[in-house]
Amino acid sequence: VLFAYNIIIFLIPISGLGLNQSLIRYGALLKTKEEKDSLFLYVTKKGFLATIVIIALIIAVSFLIDFQFENTQLYVIILSFVLLPTYFFEIIRAQFRLQHDNKSFAYTEFFMSFILVISVFVLSYLFQEIGYSIALLVAPLFTSLLFIKKLNVNFSIKINLPIIDFSFWKYGFFASLSNVVTQLLFVIDILLIGYLLKDTEMVTNYRYVSLIPFSLLFLPRVFMATDFVSYTENIFDRKYIVNYIKSYMLFFFLISSLMLIFSFLFAEELLSLLDINFIQFSETFLILMIGIVGIYIFRGLFGNLLSSIGKAHVNYYIATIALLINIASNYYLIPTMGIKGAAITTAILMWFTGIISMILFWIYYNKVLITRE
């Protein structure tokens, strides 16, 4: 069941063909609550239909694959339906962000986690693997039902919105693909270490050594989740955006500096908390920490700013190029340097994608402002 769920996790971002991403970006450009409610209803309806089609495709394809593990196909079919309540959960969260109701937005995450823990514990105990699968369905469904009324959406409203066109769908589609490729970037190292070194112990070592650095990526995500709507609403105000960029980069430069100093001073102590045997990989740990700074200062900020100006496809292209470079580089570095080679590739790509995102943002942003004028 876990193998099947790992497959579905990669497909969750494309539920609704990414219309939840379109909702948050284009909804921020709308001025009235009525327009935002109308867009929410459009995304709900069209996203539901798109997700049903995706689920049907997953089920159809599952019959064409000879899975290695027993009952994998059954669990893939059951868990494919997770896409539907998860999509509704995400558009509800997006609508809270559009309403600047960050408190309710945070509560959705809390209640989702709470319901998931309880349902997994109870249903897994009663029905084993099937119960676990049902719990993954129940948690986003119940959370969505719990919060839908709090949105105060006028379900009878219908406004013809000029923003709903091909670019609206294109944005969501590429934003969802970008999320899928970004997920692959964080697991490709582990897959290649296992494939090239044929050593499960090295895979485990890399998982644990990268645990702390990758866990720290939550911080820019929190900022972006909170601020995305605000700076998208003001995206055509150059002074506002420049000031936001300056304050964001200064804050994360200071955080990154403190984080690196602490890491270099206490790398061995941090790794010994996981296992004393991981101390030998302190260089790998520090390389990854240096890489994280690239995401803190550049990629997290400018990747989202590219999305804010409607260039989600650019993020997809950047992530795809990074994925290809990752594979090519690791084919050389992992056999010669082991997991340290994988860390070097990852760290370089974190900085590379961040700096490229910054350059492309300013190029496109200036064009957008000129066109608008």
C-alpha positions as CSV (number, residue, x, y, z in Angstrom):
1,V,0.0,0.0,0.0
2,L,2.9,2.4,0.7
3,F,4.4,1.7,-2.7
4,A,1.0,2.5,-4.3
5,Y,0.7,5.7,-2.3
6,N,4.1,6.8,-3.3
7,I,2.9,6.6,-6.9
8,I,-0.2,8.6,-6.2
9,I,1.8,11.3,-4.3
10,F,3.6,12.2,-7.5
11,L,0.2,12.6,-9.3
12,I,-1.6,14.6,-6.6
13,P,-0.2,18.0,-8.0
14,I,-1.9,17.4,-11.3
15,S,-5.3,16.8,-9.8
16,G,-7.8,19.2,-11.4
17,L,-5.1,19.8,-14.1
18,G,-3.6,22.3,-11.6
19,L,-6.6,24.6,-11.6
20,N,-6.1,25.2,-7.9
21,Q,-2.8,26.9,-8.8
22,S,-4.7,29.0,-11.4
23,L,-7.2,30.0,-8.7
24,I,-4.7,31.4,-6.4
25,R,-2.8,33.3,-9.0
26,Y,-5.7,34.7,-11.1
27,G,-8.0,35.1,-8.1
28,A,-5.4,37.5,-6.6
29,L,-5.8,39.7,-9.6
30,L,-9.6,40.0,-9.2
31,K,-10.9,42.9,-7.2
32,T,-14.3,41.8,-5.8
33,K,-15.5,38.9,-3.7
34,E,-18.2,38.1,-6.2
35,E,-15.6,37.7,-9.0
36,K,-13.4,35.5,-6.7
37,D,-16.5,33.4,-5.7
38,S,-17.4,32.9,-9.4
39,L,-13.8,31.8,-10.2
40,F,-13.9,29.4,-7.2
41,L,-17.1,27.8,-8.5
42,Y,-15.6,27.5,-12.0
43,V,-12.4,25.9,-10.7
44,T,-14.5,23.6,-8.5
45,K,-16.6,22.3,-11.4
46,K,-14.0,22.1,-14.1
47,G,-11.4,20.7,-11.7
48,F,-13.8,18.0,-10.5
49,L,-14.4,16.9,-14.1
50,A,-10.6,17.0,-14.9
51,T,-9.8,14.9,-11.8
52,I,-12.4,12.3,-12.7
53,V,-10.7,11.9,-16.1
54,I,-7.3,11.6,-14.5
55,I,-8.6,9.0,-12.1
56,A,-10.1,7.0,-15.0
57,L,-6.7,7.2,-16.8
58,I,-4.8,6.0,-13.7
59,I,-7.2,3.0,-13.3
60,A,-6.9,2.2,-17.0
61,V,-3.1,2.4,-17.0
62,S,-2.9,0.2,-13.8
63,F,-4.3,-2.7,-15.9
64,L,-1.4,-2.4,-18.3
65,I,1.3,-2.5,-15.7
66,D,2.7,-5.8,-14.2
67,F,3.3,-4.6,-10.6
68,Q,6.0,-6.4,-8.6
69,F,4.2,-6.4,-5.3
70,E,1.0,-8.2,-4.5
71,N,-2.3,-6.1,-4.5
72,T,-0.4,-3.0,-5.7
73,Q,-2.9,-2.5,-8.5
74,L,-5.9,-2.7,-6.1
75,Y,-4.3,0.0,-3.8
76,V,-3.4,2.2,-6.8
77,I,-7.1,2.1,-7.9
78,I,-8.4,2.8,-4.4
79,L,-5.8,5.6,-3.7
80,S,-6.3,7.2,-7.1
81,F,-9.6,8.5,-5.6
82,V,-7.5,10.5,-3.1
83,L,-7.0,13.0,-5.9
84,L,-10.6,14.2,-5.7
85,P,-10.9,15.2,-2.0
86,T,-7.3,16.4,-2.0
87,Y,-8.1,18.7,-4.9
88,F,-11.2,20.1,-3.1
89,F,-9.0,20.5,0.0
90,E,-6.5,22.6,-1.9
91,I,-9.0,24.9,-3.6
92,I,-10.6,25.6,-0.2
93,R,-7.2,26.5,1.2
94,A,-6.5,28.7,-1.9
95,Q,-9.8,30.5,-1.3
96,F,-8.9,31.2,2.3
97,R,-5.6,32.7,1.1
98,L,-7.5,34.9,-1.4
99,Q,-9.7,36.1,1.4
100,H,-6.5,36.9,3.5
101,D,-7.8,34.5,6.1
102,N,-4.5,33.0,7.0
103,K,-5.8,31.8,10.4
104,S,-8.4,29.5,8.7
105,F,-5.8,28.5,6.2
106,A,-3.5,27.3,9.0
107,Y,-6.4,25.6,10.7
108,T,-7.1,23.5,7.6
109,E,-3.6,22.1,7.8
110,F,-4.0,21.3,11.5
111,F,-7.4,19.6,11.2
112,M,-6.3,17.7,8.2
113,S,-3.3,16.3,10.1
114,F,-5.4,15.6,13.2
115,I,-8.1,13.8,11.3
116,L,-5.5,11.9,9.3
117,V,-3.7,10.6,12.4
118,I,-7.0,9.5,14.1
119,S,-8.4,7.9,11.0
120,V,-5.2,6.1,10.1
121,F,-4.9,4.7,13.6
122,V,-8.5,3.6,13.9
123,L,-9.1,2.3,10.3
124,S,-5.7,0.6,10.0
125,Y,-6.3,-1.2,13.3
126,L,-9.8,-2.3,12.0
127,F,-9.1,-3.0,8.4
128,Q,-5.3,-3.1,8.0
129,E,-4.1,-1.9,4.5
130,I,-7.6,-1.2,3.2
131,G,-8.3,0.9,6.3
132,Y,-5.1,2.8,5.8
133,S,-6.1,3.6,2.2
134,I,-9.6,4.7,3.2
135,A,-8.1,6.9,5.9
136,L,-6.1,8.8,3.3
137,L,-9.4,9.4,1.5
138,V,-11.3,10.4,4.6
139,A,-9.0,13.0,6.0
140,P,-9.1,15.6,3.1
141,L,-12.8,14.9,2.5
142,F,-13.8,15.5,6.1
143,T,-11.6,18.5,6.4
144,S,-13.0,20.0,3.2
145,L,-16.6,19.5,4.5
146,L,-15.7,21.0,7.8
147,F,-14.3,24.3,6.3
148,I,-16.4,24.8,3.1
149,K,-19.1,26.8,4.9
150,K,-16.5,29.1,6.5
151,L,-15.7,30.4,3.0
152,N,-19.1,32.0,2.7
153,V,-19.1,31.4,-1.0
154,N,-22.2,32.5,-2.9
155,F,-22.9,29.3,-4.8
156,S,-25.6,30.9,-7.0
157,I,-23.3,33.5,-8.5
158,K,-22.1,33.3,-12.1
159,I,-20.0,36.0,-13.7
160,N,-18.3,35.8,-17.1
161,L,-14.6,36.4,-16.2
162,P,-12.3,37.5,-19.0
163,I,-9.3,36.0,-17.3
164,I,-10.7,32.5,-17.9
165,D,-9.0,31.6,-21.2
166,F,-6.3,29.3,-22.6
167,S,-3.6,31.0,-20.5
168,F,-5.6,30.3,-17.4
169,W,-5.6,26.6,-18.0
170,K,-2.0,26.6,-19.3
171,Y,-0.8,28.3,-16.1
172,G,-2.4,25.7,-13.9
173,F,-1.2,22.8,-16.0
174,F,2.5,23.9,-16.0
175,A,2.4,24.9,-12.4
176,S,1.2,21.3,-11.5
177,L,3.9,19.8,-13.8
178,S,6.5,22.0,-12.2
179,N,5.5,20.6,-8.8
180,V,5.8,17.0,-10.0
181,V,9.3,17.6,-11.5
182,T,10.4,19.4,-8.3
183,Q,9.3,16.4,-6.3
184,L,11.4,14.2,-8.6
185,L,14.4,16.4,-8.1
186,F,14.3,15.6,-4.4
187,V,14.1,11.8,-4.9
188,I,16.2,11.3,-8.0
189,D,19.4,11.4,-5.8
190,I,18.2,8.5,-3.7
191,L,17.1,6.5,-6.8
192,L,20.4,7.0,-8.5
193,I,22.4,6.2,-5.4
194,G,20.6,2.9,-5.1
195,Y,20.9,2.2,-8.8
196,L,24.6,3.2,-9.3
197,L,26.1,2.0,-6.0
198,K,23.9,-1.1,-5.4
199,D,24.2,-0.4,-1.7
200,T,21.1,0.0,0.4
201,E,23.2,1.2,3.3
202,M,24.4,4.2,1.3
203,V,20.8,5.0,0.4
204,T,19.8,5.0,4.1
205,N,22.8,7.1,5.0
206,Y,21.9,9.8,2.4
207,R,18.3,9.8,3.5
208,Y,19.3,10.6,7.1
209,V,22.1,13.0,6.3
210,S,19.7,15.0,4.0
211,L,16.9,14.9,6.5
212,I,17.8,18.1,8.4
213,P,18.7,20.2,5.3
214,F,15.5,19.2,3.4
215,S,13.3,19.6,6.5
216,L,14.5,23.3,6.7
217,L,12.9,24.0,3.3
218,F,9.6,24.5,5.1
219,L,10.5,28.1,6.1
220,P,10.5,29.8,2.6
221,R,7.4,27.7,1.8
222,V,5.6,29.2,4.8
223,F,6.5,32.7,3.7
224,M,5.4,32.1,0.2
225,A,2.1,30.6,1.2
226,T,1.4,33.6,3.4
227,D,2.6,36.3,1.0
228,F,1.8,35.0,-2.5
229,V,-1.6,36.6,-2.7
230,S,-0.4,40.0,-1.3
231,Y,2.4,40.5,-3.7
232,T,0.4,39.1,-6.7
233,E,-2.3,41.7,-5.9
234,N,0.5,44.3,-6.2
235,I,2.6,42.6,-8.9
236,F,2.3,45.6,-11.2
237,D,3.6,48.0,-8.6
238,R,7.3,47.9,-9.2
239,K,8.2,49.8,-6.1
240,Y,6.2,47.4,-3.9
241,I,7.8,44.3,-5.5
242,V,11.3,45.7,-5.3
243,N,10.9,46.5,-1.6
244,Y,9.4,43.1,-0.9
245,I,12.4,41.4,-2.7
246,K,14.9,43.5,-0.7
247,S,13.3,42.7,2.7
248,Y,12.8,39.0,1.8
249,M,16.4,38.6,0.7
250,L,17.8,40.5,3.6
251,F,15.8,38.4,6.1
252,F,16.8,35.1,4.5
253,F,20.4,36.2,4.1
254,L,20.6,36.7,7.9
255,I,18.8,33.4,8.6
256,S,21.1,31.6,6.1
257,S,24.2,33.1,7.7
258,L,23.2,32.0,11.2
259,M,22.1,28.6,9.9
260,L,25.5,28.0,8.1
261,I,27.6,29.2,11.1
262,F,25.6,26.9,13.4
263,S,25.9,24.0,11.0
264,F,29.7,24.4,10.5
265,L,30.2,24.6,14.3
266,F,27.9,21.8,15.3
267,A,27.7,19.5,12.2
268,E,29.0,16.4,14.0
269,E,26.8,17.0,17.0
270,L,23.7,17.4,14.8
271,L,24.4,14.2,12.9
272,S,25.2,12.3,16.1
273,L,21.6,13.0,17.2
274,L,20.4,10.8,14.4
275,D,23.2,8.2,14.7
276,I,26.9,8.5,15.7
277,N,27.8,6.6,12.5
278,F,26.5,9.5,10.4
279,I,29.3,11.8,11.7
280,Q,31.6,10.5,8.9
281,F,29.2,12.2,6.4
282,S,29.5,15.7,7.9
283,E,30.9,17.1,4.7
284,T,27.9,15.8,2.7
285,F,25.7,17.4,5.3
286,L,27.4,20.8,5.1
287,I,27.4,20.7,1.2
288,L,23.6,20.2,1.4
289,M,23.2,23.1,3.9
290,I,25.1,25.4,1.5
291,G,22.7,24.3,-1.2
292,I,19.7,25.1,0.9
293,V,20.9,28.7,1.1
294,G,20.4,29.0,-2.7
295,I,16.7,28.1,-2.2
296,Y,16.3,30.3,0.8
297,I,17.7,33.4,-0.9
298,F,16.8,32.9,-4.6
299,R,14.8,29.9,-5.8
300,G,12.0,30.1,-3.2
301,L,11.5,33.8,-3.9
302,F,12.0,34.2,-7.6
303,G,10.3,30.9,-8.5
304,N,7.1,32.1,-6.9
305,L,7.5,35.6,-8.4
306,L,7.7,34.0,-11.8
307,S,4.4,32.2,-11.0
308,S,3.0,35.5,-9.8
309,I,3.5,37.1,-13.2
310,G,2.0,34.1,-14.9
311,K,5.2,32.3,-16.0
312,A,4.6,28.9,-14.4
313,H,5.8,27.3,-17.6
314,V,9.2,28.9,-17.1
315,N,9.4,27.2,-13.6
316,Y,8.6,23.9,-15.3
317,Y,11.4,24.4,-17.9
318,I,13.9,25.3,-15.2
319,A,13.0,22.3,-13.1
320,T,13.1,20.0,-16.1
321,I,16.5,21.2,-17.1
322,A,17.7,20.8,-13.5
323,L,16.4,17.3,-13.5
324,L,18.3,16.3,-16.7
325,I,21.5,17.9,-15.4
326,N,21.0,16.1,-12.1
327,I,20.8,12.7,-13.8
328,A,23.8,13.4,-16.1
329,S,26.0,14.8,-13.3
330,N,25.2,12.1,-10.8
331,Y,26.0,9.4,-13.3
332,Y,29.6,10.7,-13.0
333,L,29.8,12.0,-9.4
334,I,28.0,9.2,-7.5
335,P,30.3,6.3,-8.7
336,T,33.4,8.4,-8.1
337,M,32.5,10.3,-4.9
338,G,29.5,8.3,-3.4
339,I,26.8,10.2,-1.6
340,K,29.0,13.3,-1.4
341,G,28.8,13.5,-5.2
342,A,25.0,13.4,-5.0
343,A,25.1,16.2,-2.5
344,I,27.4,18.4,-4.7
345,T,25.1,18.0,-7.6
346,T,22.0,18.9,-5.5
347,A,23.7,21.9,-3.9
348,I,24.9,23.3,-7.3
349,L,21.5,22.9,-8.8
350,M,19.8,24.6,-5.9
351,W,21.9,27.7,-6.6
352,F,21.7,27.3,-10.4
353,T,17.9,27.1,-10.4
354,G,17.7,30.0,-8.0
355,I,20.0,32.4,-9.9
356,I,18.4,31.4,-13.3
357,S,14.9,32.1,-11.7
358,M,16.1,35.5,-10.6
359,I,17.5,36.5,-14.0
360,L,14.5,35.3,-15.9
361,F,12.1,36.9,-13.5
362,W,13.6,40.4,-14.1
363,I,13.7,39.8,-17.8
364,Y,10.0,38.8,-17.9
365,Y,8.9,41.3,-15.3
366,N,10.3,44.3,-17.1
367,K,8.6,43.1,-20.3
368,V,5.3,42.7,-18.4
369,L,5.6,46.3,-17.0
370,I,6.5,47.7,-20.4
371,T,3.5,45.9,-22.1
372,R,1.2,47.1,-19.4
373,E,2.3,50.7,-19.8
